[in-house]
Amino acid sequence: MLEQMTTAFDFHLVGRRTFSGHKVYVLKATPHKGYHPPDRDSQVLTGMEGTLWIDQKTFQWVKVEAHVIHPVRIEGFLAEVEPGTSFEVEKRPVTDDIWLASHYSMKSNAKVMLLIRHKGAEDDTFFDYHKAAVSSDK
């Protein structure tokens, strides 16, 4: 699904700011007219819009927020993802060239079997990253 983001959305520069100590470009992502998702996982992108904060020096994304703006039916599951569904991911550098997630939150609002309402939420914080030990066993 992440690979599909560049074709599923149109991106527009809306400003420059400082976020978490990083000078960032702020981009608005809106649905690309005529986008056809190649798989079931990418279908939800057709009903979303969002905002990205991109580090001006490294071009790594520092934060992504997205939310569903209109219902999206996911065939095969007979499910519908509805407005109120959103997610947010923040990343930070753990080395000069490696950025990893520091925060993830998600709220879901859906109908399962197109009848049963399902709401959920998740909020995770990631920290204390360190290099894994390398084994010299052969």
N, CA, C and O atoms as a MOPAC input file, in Angstrom:
PM7 MOZYME 1SCF
protein

 N      0.82400 1    -1.18500 1     0.00000 1
 C      0.00000 1     0.00000 1     0.00000 1
 C      0.87300 1     1.25600 1     0.00000 1
 O      0.53300 1     2.23200 1    -0.66800 1
 N      1.98200 1     1.25400 1     0.72800 1
 C      2.85500 1     2.43100 1     0.75000 1
 C      3.40700 1     2.75100 1    -0.63500 1
 O      3.57700 1     3.92100 1    -0.97700 1
 N      3.68600 1     1.72900 1    -1.43000 1
 C      4.18200 1     1.94700 1    -2.78700 1
 C      3.14400 1     2.66000 1    -3.64900 1
 O      3.50100 1     3.36700 1    -4.59100 1
 N      1.89000 1     2.48300 1    -3.34100 1
 C      0.80300 1     3.07500 1    -4.12600 1
 C      0.56400 1     4.54700 1    -3.80300 1
 O     -0.11200 1     5.24000 1    -4.56300 1
 N      1.10300 1     5.02800 1    -2.70000 1
 C      0.80700 1     6.40100 1    -2.28200 1
 C      1.21400 1     7.44100 1    -3.32900 1
 O      0.51900 1     8.44400 1    -3.49400 1
 N      2.31400 1     7.22500 1    -4.03200 1
 C      2.75600 1     8.23000 1    -5.00500 1
 C      1.83600 1     8.31700 1    -6.22000 1
 O      1.77200 1     9.35900 1    -6.87100 1
 N      1.12900 1     7.24200 1    -6.53000 1
 C      0.18900 1     7.29800 1    -7.65600 1
 C     -1.24700 1     7.55100 1    -7.19800 1
 O     -2.07000 1     8.00600 1    -7.99200 1
 N     -1.55900 1     7.26600 1    -5.94600 1
 C     -2.91700 1     7.42800 1    -5.43400 1
 C     -3.24000 1     8.87600 1    -5.06400 1
 O     -4.41100 1     9.24800 1    -4.98500 1
 N     -2.19900 1     9.70200 1    -4.83500 1
 C     -2.42300 1    11.06300 1    -4.36000 1
 C     -1.71600 1    12.09100 1    -5.22100 1
 O     -0.71700 1    11.80400 1    -5.88100 1
 N     -2.26300 1    13.29700 1    -5.19500 1
 C     -1.58700 1    14.47700 1    -5.71400 1
 C     -1.04400 1    15.21600 1    -4.50000 1
 O     -1.74500 1    15.36700 1    -3.50000 1
 N      0.19800 1    15.67700 1    -4.58200 1
 C      0.84100 1    16.34500 1    -3.45900 1
 C      1.05700 1    17.82000 1    -3.78800 1
 O      1.48200 1    18.17100 1    -4.88900 1
 N      0.75800 1    18.66900 1    -2.81600 1
 C      0.90700 1    20.10700 1    -2.99600 1
 C      1.62300 1    20.68400 1    -1.77400 1
 O      1.25500 1    20.39600 1    -0.63500 1
 N      2.64100 1    21.49400 1    -2.02000 1
 C      3.36200 1    22.17000 1    -0.94200 1
 C      2.45100 1    23.24400 1    -0.35700 1
 O      1.97400 1    24.12100 1    -1.07700 1
 N      2.21000 1    23.16900 1     0.96500 1
 C      1.34600 1    24.15200 1     1.61400 1
 C      2.10800 1    25.02100 1     2.61000 1
 O      1.54600 1    25.97200 1     3.15400 1
 N      3.37900 1    24.70600 1     2.85300 1
 C      4.13700 1    25.54700 1     3.76900 1
 C      5.45000 1    24.93100 1     4.18600 1
 O      5.80600 1    23.81500 1     3.80500 1
 N      6.15700 1    25.71300 1     4.99000 1
 C      7.41700 1    25.28000 1     5.60400 1
 C      7.31500 1    25.62300 1     7.06900 1
 O      6.90000 1    26.72000 1     7.44100 1
 N      7.70300 1    24.66400 1     7.90200 1
 C      7.58000 1    24.85600 1     9.34800 1
 C      8.73200 1    24.15300 1    10.04500 1
 O      9.60200 1    23.55300 1     9.41300 1
 N      8.71000 1    24.24700 1    11.37400 1
 C      9.60600 1    23.45200 1    12.20700 1
 C      8.72900 1    22.46400 1    12.96300 1
 O      7.72600 1    22.84800 1    13.56500 1
 N      9.10900 1    21.19900 1    12.92800 1
 C      8.35900 1    20.14600 1    13.62500 1
 C      9.35800 1    19.23500 1    14.30900 1
 O     10.25400 1    18.69800 1    13.65800 1
 N      9.21700 1    19.05300 1    15.61800 1
 C     10.11400 1    18.19700 1    16.41300 1
 C     11.58400 1    18.55000 1    16.15900 1
 O     12.43200 1    17.66300 1    16.06200 1
 N     11.87300 1    19.83600 1    16.05400 1
 C     13.24800 1    20.27400 1    15.87300 1
 C     13.77700 1    20.17000 1    14.45300 1
 O     14.95900 1    20.42300 1    14.21900 1
 N     12.93600 1    19.80500 1    13.50900 1
 C     13.34300 1    19.65900 1    12.10600 1
 C     12.64200 1    20.70700 1    11.25900 1
 O     11.44100 1    20.93400 1    11.40900 1
 N     13.39300 1    21.34500 1    10.37100 1
 C     12.77400 1    22.21300 1     9.37800 1
 C     12.13500 1    21.29800 1     8.34300 1
 O     12.80000 1    20.43900 1     7.76500 1
 N     10.82600 1    21.49100 1     8.11300 1
 C     10.08900 1    20.56800 1     7.25400 1
 C      9.30300 1    21.30300 1     6.18200 1
 O      8.91800 1    22.46200 1     6.34100 1
 N      9.07700 1    20.58500 1     5.07400 1
 C      8.10300 1    20.97900 1     4.07600 1
 C      6.78900 1    20.33400 1     4.49800 1
 O      6.77800 1    19.18600 1     4.94100 1
 N      5.69500 1    21.05100 1     4.36700 1
 C      4.38100 1    20.49100 1     4.67500 1
 C      3.65300 1    20.29400 1     3.35500 1
 O      3.45000 1    21.24400 1     2.59900 1
 N      3.26100 1    19.05600 1     3.08300 1
 C      2.57100 1    18.70400 1     1.84400 1
 C      1.16200 1    18.22300 1     2.15200 1
 O      0.94400 1    17.47300 1     3.10400 1
 N      0.22700 1    18.65100 1     1.35500 1
 C     -1.14900 1    18.16700 1     1.43700 1
 C     -1.31300 1    17.09000 1     0.36800 1
 O     -0.93700 1    17.29400 1    -0.78600 1
 N     -1.86700 1    15.95800 1     0.74600 1
 C     -2.11800 1    14.85400 1    -0.19100 1
 C     -3.62200 1    14.73500 1    -0.40200 1
 O     -4.38400 1    14.57200 1     0.55100 1
 N     -4.03900 1    14.81800 1    -1.66800 1
 C     -5.44700 1    14.67700 1    -2.00500 1
 C     -5.59200 1    13.54100 1    -3.02300 1
 O     -4.65200 1    13.26000 1    -3.76700 1
 N     -6.74900 1    12.88900 1    -3.06400 1
 C     -6.92300 1    11.76000 1    -3.98800 1
 C     -6.66100 1    12.16200 1    -5.43700 1
 O     -7.11900 1    13.21000 1    -5.89300 1
 N     -5.92600 1    11.32600 1    -6.14900 1
 C     -5.63000 1    11.54700 1    -7.56300 1
 C     -6.82800 1    11.08200 1    -8.38800 1
 O     -7.24500 1     9.92700 1    -8.29700 1
 N     -7.36700 1    11.97700 1    -9.18000 1
 C     -8.51500 1    11.62600 1   -10.03700 1
 C     -8.10600 1    10.51500 1   -11.00600 1
 O     -7.05000 1    10.58800 1   -11.63400 1
 N     -8.92400 1     9.52000 1   -11.11800 1
 C     -8.65500 1     8.43600 1   -12.05000 1
 C     -7.76400 1     7.33200 1   -11.50000 1
 O     -7.43600 1     6.39200 1   -12.22300 1
 N     -7.36200 1     7.42800 1   -10.21800 1
 C     -6.52800 1     6.36800 1    -9.63300 1
 C     -7.35400 1     5.09300 1    -9.50800 1
 O     -8.48300 1     5.11300 1    -9.01700 1
 N     -6.77100 1     3.98400 1    -9.96000 1
 C     -7.40500 1     2.67100 1    -9.84700 1
 C     -6.49400 1     1.76700 1    -9.03300 1
 O     -5.42000 1     1.39600 1    -9.50700 1
 N     -6.89700 1     1.40200 1    -7.81400 1
 C     -6.04200 1     0.56400 1    -6.96400 1
 C     -5.82100 1    -0.81200 1    -7.57800 1
 O     -6.75700 1    -1.42900 1    -8.08500 1
 N     -4.57300 1    -1.29300 1    -7.53200 1
 C     -4.26900 1    -2.58900 1    -8.13000 1
 C     -4.63900 1    -3.78300 1    -7.24900 1
 O     -4.66600 1    -4.92000 1    -7.72000 1
 N     -4.92500 1    -3.52300 1    -5.96300 1
 C     -5.23700 1    -4.63200 1    -5.05500 1
 C     -6.20600 1    -4.15700 1    -3.96700 1
 O     -6.47600 1    -2.96400 1    -3.82900 1
 N     -6.71000 1    -5.10600 1    -3.21600 1
 C     -7.69700 1    -4.82100 1    -2.17100 1
 C     -7.12800 1    -3.91500 1    -1.09400 1
 O     -7.83700 1    -3.03200 1    -0.61000 1
 N     -5.87400 1    -4.10100 1    -0.70300 1
 C     -5.28000 1    -3.28700 1     0.35700 1
 C     -5.22900 1    -1.81100 1    -0.01800 1
 O     -5.36000 1    -0.95000 1     0.85100 1
 N     -5.04300 1    -1.51400 1    -1.28000 1
 C     -4.90500 1    -0.12600 1    -1.73100 1
 C     -6.24600 1     0.57000 1    -1.94200 1
 O     -6.27300 1     1.78100 1    -2.15800 1
 N     -7.34700 1    -0.15100 1    -1.88600 1
 C     -8.65900 1     0.44100 1    -2.13200 1
 C     -8.96300 1     1.59400 1    -1.18400 1
 O     -9.56500 1     2.58700 1    -1.59400 1
 N     -8.55900 1     1.47800 1     0.06700 1
 C     -8.87100 1     2.50700 1     1.05200 1
 C     -8.24500 1     3.85500 1     0.68600 1
 O     -8.74800 1     4.89800 1     1.10300 1
 N     -7.16400 1     3.84800 1    -0.08100 1
 C     -6.51000 1     5.09900 1    -0.46900 1
 C     -7.42700 1     5.99700 1    -1.29600 1
 O     -7.25300 1     7.21500 1    -1.30000 1
 N     -8.39100 1     5.41700 1    -1.99000 1
 C     -9.28000 1     6.21000 1    -2.84500 1
 C    -10.18100 1     7.13600 1    -2.03400 1
 O    -10.73000 1     8.08900 1    -2.58800 1
 N    -10.34300 1     6.88700 1    -0.76700 1
 C    -11.22000 1     7.71200 1     0.06800 1
 C    -10.48900 1     8.49000 1     1.13400 1
 O    -11.10600 1     8.95000 1     2.09500 1
 N     -9.16700 1     8.64900 1     0.98300 1
 C     -8.38400 1     9.31800 1     2.02200 1
 C     -7.74200 1    10.60400 1     1.52200 1
 O     -7.56900 1    10.80400 1     0.32000 1
 N     -7.39200 1    11.47200 1     2.46500 1
 C     -6.52600 1    12.60500 1     2.20600 1
 C     -5.63600 1    12.76800 1     3.42800 1
 O     -5.92600 1    12.21300 1     4.48800 1
 N     -4.55200 1    13.52600 1     3.28700 1
 C     -3.65800 1    13.63100 1     4.42000 1
 C     -2.65600 1    14.76000 1     4.30200 1
 O     -2.69400 1    15.56800 1     3.37400 1
 N     -1.75600 1    14.79100 1     5.27500 1
 C     -0.70100 1    15.78400 1     5.36200 1
 C      0.60200 1    15.08100 1     5.67100 1
 O      0.64400 1    14.16100 1     6.48900 1
 N      1.67700 1    15.51900 1     5.00900 1
 C      3.01000 1    14.96900 1     5.24800 1
 C      3.95400 1    16.09900 1     5.65200 1
 O      3.89200 1    17.20300 1     5.11100 1
 N      4.82600 1    15.80100 1     6.60900 1
 C      5.87600 1    16.71600 1     7.02000 1
 C      7.18800 1    16.06000 1     6.59300 1
 O      7.53900 1    14.98800 1     7.08600 1
 N      7.91400 1    16.70700 1     5.67500 1
 C      9.12500 1    16.14200 1     5.08400 1
 C     10.33500 1    16.95800 1     5.52600 1
 O     10.36000 1    18.17500 1     5.34300 1
 N     11.34700 1    16.29500 1     6.11100 1
 C     12.56400 1    16.97400 1     6.55100 1
 C     13.24000 1    17.64800 1     5.35800 1
 O     13.48300 1    17.00300 1     4.33800 1
 N     13.54800 1    18.94900 1     5.48000 1
 C     14.11900 1    19.70300 1     4.36700 1
 C     15.54300 1    19.27700 1     4.02000 1
 O     15.96900 1    19.41300 1     2.87300 1
 N     16.27700 1    18.76400 1     4.99900 1
 C     17.66400 1    18.39200 1     4.74900 1
 C     17.79300 1    16.98000 1     4.17300 1
 O     18.55300 1    16.76800 1     3.22800 1
 N     17.06600 1    16.02000 1     4.72900 1
 C     17.23100 1    14.61400 1     4.33700 1
 C     16.11800 1    14.09900 1     3.42600 1
 O     16.25800 1    13.04500 1     2.80600 1
 N     15.02400 1    14.83700 1     3.34500 1
 C     13.81700 1    14.43200 1     2.59500 1
 C     13.15000 1    13.18500 1     3.17700 1
 O     12.33400 1    12.54800 1     2.51100 1
 N     13.49500 1    12.83800 1     4.40800 1
 C     12.77500 1    11.77800 1     5.13300 1
 C     11.44900 1    12.36200 1     5.59900 1
 O     11.37300 1    13.54800 1     5.92200 1
 N     10.40600 1    11.54300 1     5.63700 1
 C      9.16400 1    12.05700 1     6.20400 1
 C      9.23300 1    11.95200 1     7.72100 1
 O      9.62100 1    10.92400 1     8.27600 1
 N      8.84500 1    13.05000 1     8.37800 1
 C      8.88100 1    13.15500 1     9.83000 1
 C      7.53600 1    12.75600 1    10.42200 1
 O      7.46200 1    12.17900 1    11.50700 1
 N      6.47700 1    13.07500 1     9.68800 1
 C      5.13400 1    12.75400 1    10.16600 1
 C      4.20600 1    12.60600 1     8.97000 1
 O      4.36000 1    13.28300 1     7.95200 1
 N      3.24100 1    11.70700 1     9.11600 1
 C      2.17300 1    11.52600 1     8.13200 1
 C      0.87000 1    11.41800 1     8.90300 1
 O      0.76700 1    10.65500 1     9.86400 1
 N     -0.11100 1    12.17500 1     8.48200 1
 C     -1.46900 1    12.05400 1     9.01200 1
 C     -2.39300 1    11.81900 1     7.83300 1
 O     -2.23800 1    12.44000 1     6.78200 1
 N     -3.34500 1    10.93200 1     8.00200 1
 C     -4.32600 1    10.69100 1     6.94400 1
 C     -5.66400 1    10.33300 1     7.57300 1
 O     -5.72500 1     9.76900 1     8.66600 1
 N     -6.73200 1    10.67100 1     6.86100 1
 C     -8.06600 1    10.33100 1     7.34900 1
 C     -8.98500 1    10.04500 1     6.15800 1
 O     -8.77900 1    10.53700 1     5.04900 1
 N     -9.99000 1     9.24300 1     6.42900 1
 C    -10.96300 1     8.87200 1     5.40400 1
 C    -11.95200 1    10.01700 1     5.24500 1
 O    -12.52500 1    10.49100 1     6.22500 1
 N    -12.15300 1    10.46600 1     3.99300 1
 C    -13.06200 1    11.57600 1     3.72200 1
 C    -14.40800 1    11.11600 1     3.15900 1
 O    -15.39400 1    11.85100 1     3.21800 1
 N    -14.44300 1     9.90300 1     2.61600 1
 C    -15.72400 1     9.33100 1     2.19800 1
 C    -15.62100 1     7.80600 1     2.28800 1
 O    -14.53300 1     7.24700 1     2.15600 1
 N    -16.75700 1     7.13400 1     2.51400 1
 C    -16.72700 1     5.67500 1     2.70200 1
 C    -16.09100 1     4.95000 1     1.52100 1
 O    -16.25300 1     5.33900 1     0.36400 1
 N    -15.36300 1     3.88300 1     1.84800 1
 C    -14.72600 1     3.04800 1     0.82400 1
 C    -15.12300 1     1.60800 1     1.09800 1
 O    -14.82900 1     1.06800 1     2.16500 1
 N    -15.78200 1     0.99400 1     0.14300 1
 C    -16.18700 1    -0.40700 1     0.27400 1
 C    -15.02900 1    -1.29600 1    -0.14800 1
 O    -14.42700 1    -1.09200 1    -1.20300 1
 N    -14.72300 1    -2.28200 1     0.68100 1
 C    -13.64600 1    -3.22800 1     0.38500 1
 C    -14.28300 1    -4.55800 1     0.04400 1
 O    -14.76700 1    -5.28400 1     0.91200 1
 N    -14.26900 1    -4.85800 1    -1.23800 1
 C    -14.88400 1    -6.09200 1    -1.73000 1
 C    -14.10900 1    -7.29800 1    -1.20800 1
 O    -12.91600 1    -7.21100 1    -0.91600 1
 N    -14.79000 1    -8.39300 1    -1.10000 1
 C    -14.15400 1    -9.60700 1    -0.60300 1
 C    -14.34700 1    -9.73500 1     0.89900 1
 O    -14.56500 1   -10.83300 1     1.41300 1
 N    -14.26700 1    -8.61300 1     1.60100 1
 C    -14.50500 1    -8.61800 1     3.04500 1
 C    -15.91800 1    -8.14400 1     3.36100 1
 O    -16.38000 1    -8.25200 1     4.49600 1
 N    -16.61200 1    -7.61000 1     2.32700 1
 C    -17.91100 1    -6.98200 1     2.53800 1
 C    -17.82300 1    -5.99000 1     3.69300 1
 O    -18.66900 1    -5.97100 1     4.58700 1
 N    -16.80000 1    -5.18600 1     3.65100 1
 C    -16.57600 1    -4.18500 1     4.68800 1
 C    -16.56800 1    -2.81000 1     4.05700 1
 O    -16.31700 1    -2.65400 1     2.86200 1
 N    -16.84800 1    -1.81100 1     4.88600 1
 C    -16.80500 1    -0.43500 1     4.43000 1
 C    -16.05100 1     0.38200 1     5.47300 1
 O    -16.42200 1     0.40500 1     6.64700 1
 N    -14.99200 1     1.04800 1     5.03400 1
 C    -14.22400 1     1.93100 1     5.89700 1
 C    -14.87900 1     3.30100 1     5.79300 1
 O    -15.11500 1     3.80100 1     4.69300 1
 N    -15.17400 1     3.90900 1     6.94800 1
 C    -15.96200 1     5.13500 1     6.95500 1
 C    -15.18400 1     6.32900 1     7.50000 1
 O    -14.15800 1     6.16700 1     8.16000 1
 N    -15.69500 1     7.55000 1     7.21000 1
 C    -15.09300 1     8.73600 1     7.83200 1
 C    -15.02400 1     8.54600 1     9.34900 1
 O    -15.89100 1     7.91200 1     9.95000 1
 N    -13.99800 1     9.09500 1     9.93800 1
 C    -13.70400 1     8.84300 1    11.35000 1
 C    -12.50500 1     7.92300 1    11.47600 1
 O    -11.89400 1     7.82200 1    12.53900 1
 N    -12.16900 1     7.24400 1    10.36800 1
 C    -10.97100 1     6.40500 1    10.32500 1
 C     -9.78000 1     7.30400 1    10.02300 1
 O     -9.81900 1     8.10700 1     9.09000 1
 N     -8.72600 1     7.16600 1    10.81400 1
 C     -7.53800 1     7.99200 1    10.60600 1
 C     -6.31600 1     7.28000 1    11.15100 1
 O     -6.41500 1     6.35600 1    11.96000 1
 N     -5.14800 1     7.73900 1    10.68300 1
 C     -3.91100 1     7.24300 1    11.26900 1
 C     -2.86400 1     8.34200 1    11.24500 1
 O     -2.95100 1     9.30200 1    10.47800 1
 N     -1.87200 1     8.17200 1    12.10700 1
 C     -0.77000 1     9.12000 1    12.22300 1
 C      0.49400 1     8.33000 1    12.52100 1
 O      0.49700 1     7.44400 1    13.37500 1
 N      1.56100 1     8.65600 1    11.81500 1
 C      2.86000 1     8.02600 1    12.05800 1
 C      3.90600 1     9.12600 1    12.15500 1
 O      3.95300 1    10.02400 1    11.31400 1
 N      4.74500 1     9.05500 1    13.18400 1
 C      5.86900 1     9.97500 1    13.31800 1
 C      7.15200 1     9.16100 1    13.31100 1
 O      7.20900 1     8.06300 1    13.86400 1
 N      8.19000 1     9.71900 1    12.67100 1
 C      9.49500 1     9.06200 1    12.63000 1
 C     10.54900 1    10.02700 1    13.16500 1
 O     10.34900 1    11.24100 1    13.19200 1
 N     11.66600 1     9.46300 1    13.58600 1
 C     12.79600 1    10.27200 1    14.03400 1
 C     14.08300 1     9.57300 1    13.63900 1
 O     14.09700 1     8.35700 1    13.44800 1
 N     15.16800 1    10.33400 1    13.51300 1
 C     16.43000 1     9.69600 1    13.14300 1
 C     17.00800 1     8.91700 1    14.32700 1
 O     17.03600 1     9.41200 1    15.45400 1
 N     17.46400 1     7.70500 1    14.05900 1
 C     18.16000 1     6.92000 1    15.09200 1
 C     19.65100 1     6.86100 1    14.77600 1
 O     20.46000 1     6.56500 1    15.65600 1
 N     20.01900 1     7.13800 1    13.53400 1
 C     21.40800 1     7.36000 1    13.11200 1
 C     21.32800 1     8.46900 1    12.06600 1
 O     20.24100 1     8.96600 1    11.77200 1
 N     22.45900 1     8.85600 1    11.51100 1
 C     22.45100 1     9.92800 1    10.51500 1
 C     21.56200 1     9.62500 1     9.31400 1
 O     20.94800 1    10.53300 1     8.75300 1
 N     21.48800 1     8.35700 1     8.91600 1
 C     20.74000 1     8.03300 1     7.70000 1
 C     19.58800 1     7.04900 1     7.90200 1
 O     18.98300 1     6.60300 1     6.92700 1
 N     19.28300 1     6.70900 1     9.13300 1
 C     18.18300 1     5.77500 1     9.39400 1
 C     17.14300 1     6.45100 1    10.28600 1
 O     17.44400 1     6.89700 1    11.39300 1
 N     15.91700 1     6.51500 1     9.77700 1
 C     14.78200 1     7.05500 1    10.51600 1
 C     13.81000 1     5.91300 1    10.78100 1
 O     13.50800 1     5.12300 1     9.88600 1
 N     13.32300 1     5.83200 1    12.01500 1
 C     12.37300 1     4.77800 1    12.38100 1
 C     11.17600 1     5.38200 1    13.10800 1
 O     11.23900 1     6.50300 1    13.61400 1
 N     10.10200 1     4.63100 1    13.15000 1
 C      8.86700 1     5.10600 1    13.77900 1
 C      9.08000 1     5.41300 1    15.25000 1
 O      9.72600 1     4.65400 1    15.97300 1
 N      8.52200 1     6.54500 1    15.68500 1
 C      8.54400 1     6.88400 1    17.10300 1
 C      7.13000 1     6.91000 1    17.68600 1
 O      6.95500 1     6.78200 1    18.89800 1
 N      6.12600 1     7.07500 1    16.82600 1
 C      4.74200 1     7.09200 1    17.29700 1
 C      3.82000 1     6.62500 1    16.16600 1
 O      4.02200 1     6.96100 1    14.99900 1
 N      2.81100 1     5.84700 1    16.54000 1
 C      1.79300 1     5.38900 1    15.59300 1
 C      0.46000 1     5.42500 1    16.32000 1
 O      0.33600 1     4.90400 1    17.42900 1
 N     -0.53100 1     6.03700 1    15.69800 1
 C     -1.87800 1     5.95300 1    16.26000 1
 C     -2.86400 1     5.74200 1    15.11100 1
 O     -2.65500 1     6.20500 1    13.99000 1
 N     -3.93500 1     5.03400 1    15.42400 1
 C     -4.92900 1     4.69700 1    14.41900 1
 C     -6.29200 1     4.63000 1    15.09500 1
 O     -6.42900 1     4.09600 1    16.19600 1
 N     -7.28700 1     5.17500 1    14.42500 1
 C     -8.68300 1     5.03500 1    14.83800 1
 C     -9.42600 1     4.47100 1    13.64500 1
 O     -9.27900 1     4.96800 1    12.52800 1
 N    -10.21700 1     3.44800 1    13.86900 1
 C    -10.96500 1     2.86500 1    12.75700 1
 C    -12.45500 1     2.97500 1    13.01900 1
 O    -12.92800 1     2.86700 1    14.15100 1
 N    -13.16200 1     3.19100 1    11.94600 1
 C    -14.61500 1     3.27000 1    11.95900 1
 C    -15.07400 1     2.52800 1    10.71400 1
 O    -14.86000 1     2.99800 1     9.59600 1
 N    -15.69200 1     1.39100 1    10.89400 1
 C    -16.03600 1     0.56000 1     9.74200 1
 C    -17.34000 1    -0.19700 1     9.98200 1
 O    -17.86500 1    -0.27000 1    11.09300 1
 N    -17.82600 1    -0.75100 1     8.88400 1
 C    -18.94700 1    -1.68300 1     8.95200 1
 C    -18.43100 1    -3.01700 1     8.41800 1
 O    -17.84200 1    -3.07900 1     7.33900 1
 N    -18.65600 1    -4.07200 1     9.17700 1
 C    -18.27300 1    -5.41200 1     8.75600 1
 C    -19.53700 1    -6.10900 1     8.26800 1
 O    -20.59700 1    -6.00800 1     8.88500 1
 N    -19.40700 1    -6.81400 1     7.15600 1
 C    -20.55500 1    -7.44200 1     6.50500 1
 C    -21.60000 1    -6.38000 1     6.14900 1
 O    -22.77800 1    -6.68200 1     5.95900 1
 N    -21.13800 1    -5.14100 1     6.06600 1
 C    -21.94800 1    -3.97900 1     5.72900 1
 C    -23.08800 1    -3.71700 1     6.71200 1
 O    -23.96700 1    -2.90400 1     6.42800 1
 N    -23.08700 1    -4.39500 1     7.86400 1
 C    -24.14200 1    -4.21200 1     8.86000 1
 C    -23.60500 1    -3.93200 1    10.25800 1
 O    -24.13700 1    -3.08000 1    10.97000 1
 N    -22.56300 1    -4.63800 1    10.64800 1
 C    -22.06400 1    -4.58300 1    12.01800 1
 C    -21.02800 1    -3.47000 1    12.14400 1
 O    -19.99200 1    -3.49300 1    11.47800 1
 N    -21.31700 1    -2.50900 1    12.99600 1
 C    -20.37000 1    -1.40800 1    13.21100 1
 C    -19.17900 1    -1.89500 1    14.01900 1
 O    -19.32200 1    -2.64000 1    14.98800 1
 N    -18.00000 1    -1.45600 1    13.59700 1
 C    -16.76900 1    -1.79800 1    14.32200 1
 C    -15.94000 1    -0.52800 1    14.48000 1
 O    -15.62400 1     0.14700 1    13.50000 1
 N    -15.59700 1    -0.21600 1    15.71700 1
 C    -14.71100 1     0.91800 1    15.99300 1
 C    -13.52200 1     0.37900 1    16.77700 1
 O    -13.66000 1    -0.51400 1    17.61300 1
 N    -12.36600 1     0.93300 1    16.49200 1
 C    -11.16400 1     0.50100 1    17.19000 1
 C    -10.17000 1     1.64500 1    17.27800 1
 O    -10.29200 1     2.65500 1    16.58500 1
 N     -9.19100 1     1.46500 1    18.14100 1
 C     -8.14900 1     2.47800 1    18.29200 1
 C     -6.86900 1     1.80500 1    18.77000 1
 O     -6.89200 1     0.79600 1    19.47500 1
 N     -5.75300 1     2.40000 1    18.36000 1
 C     -4.44400 1     1.91200 1    18.77000 1
 C     -3.52900 1     3.12200 1    18.89500 1
 O     -3.61400 1     4.05300 1    18.09300 1
 N     -2.66200 1     3.11300 1    19.88800 1
 C     -1.70400 1     4.19900 1    20.05900 1
 C     -0.41500 1     3.58400 1    20.59600 1
 O     -0.38700 1     3.05800 1    21.70900 1
 N      0.65100 1     3.65300 1    19.80000 1
 C      1.92100 1     3.03000 1    20.16900 1
 C      3.05300 1     4.04600 1    20.11500 1
 O      3.09400 1     4.90300 1    19.23200 1
 N      3.96600 1     3.93900 1    21.06600 1
 C      5.16700 1     4.76300 1    21.09000 1
 C      6.37300 1     3.84300 1    21.02100 1
 O      6.41200 1     2.81400 1    21.69500 1
 N      7.35900 1     4.20900 1    20.20600 1
 C      8.56400 1     3.39800 1    20.01500 1
 C      9.77300 1     4.22800 1    20.43800 1
 O      9.86900 1     5.40800 1    20.10200 1
 N     10.68800 1     3.61300 1    21.16900 1
 C     11.85100 1     4.34900 1    21.65900 1
 C     12.97000 1     3.36900 1    21.98400 1
 O     12.80800 1     2.15400 1    21.87100 1
 N     14.09300 1     3.91600 1    22.38300 1
 C     15.25000 1     3.13300 1    22.82300 1
 C     15.76400 1     2.19200 1    21.73800 1
 O     16.11900 1     1.04600 1    22.01400 1
 N     15.80100 1     2.68400 1    20.51000 1
 C     16.36400 1     1.88400 1    19.42900 1
 C     17.85800 1     1.72000 1    19.65100 1
 O     18.52100 1     2.64900 1    20.11100 1
 N     18.38900 1     0.56100 1    19.33400 1
 C     19.82800 1     0.33600 1    19.39200 1
 C     20.19500 1    -0.74300 1    18.38100 1
 O     19.35200 1    -1.52900 1    17.94900 1
 N     21.47300 1    -0.76200 1    18.01700 1
 C     21.94300 1    -1.74500 1    17.03700 1
 C     21.81400 1    -3.15400 1    17.59700 1
 O     22.08800 1    -3.40400 1    18.77000 1
 N     21.39500 1    -4.05300 1    16.74300 1
 C     21.33200 1    -5.46000 1    17.12700 1
 C     22.73300 1    -6.03700 1    17.10100 1
 O     23.56500 1    -5.64600 1    16.28300 1
 N     22.98100 1    -6.95500 1    17.98900 1
 C     24.28700 1    -7.62300 1    18.00000 1
 C     24.42900 1    -8.48500 1    16.74000 1
 O     23.48000 1    -9.14700 1    16.31900 1
 N     25.60500 1    -8.46700 1    16.15800 1
 C     25.87000 1    -9.26000 1    14.97500 1
 C     26.59200 1   -10.52300 1    15.40700 1
 O     27.60500 1   -10.46400 1    16.10400 1
 N     26.07000 1   -11.65300 1    14.99400 1
 C     26.65000 1   -12.92800 1    15.34400 1
 C     27.78000 1   -13.25300 1    14.36300 1
 O     27.64400 1   -13.04700 1    13.15700 1
 N     28.88900 1   -13.76100 1    14.89100 1
 C     30.00800 1   -14.14200 1    14.02100 1
 C     30.02700 1   -15.64200 1    13.75600 1
 O     30.96700 1   -16.16000 1    13.15200 1
 N     28.97400 1   -16.34600 1    14.21400 1
 C     28.87200 1   -17.80100 1    13.95500 1
 C     28.70700 1   -18.06500 1    12.47100 1
 O     27.95400 1   -17.37400 1    11.78400 1
 N     29.42400 1   -19.07700 1    11.98000 1
 C     29.28600 1   -19.44700 1    10.56600 1
 C     28.86100 1   -20.86800 1    10.43400 1
 O     28.69200 1   -21.36100 1     9.31900 1

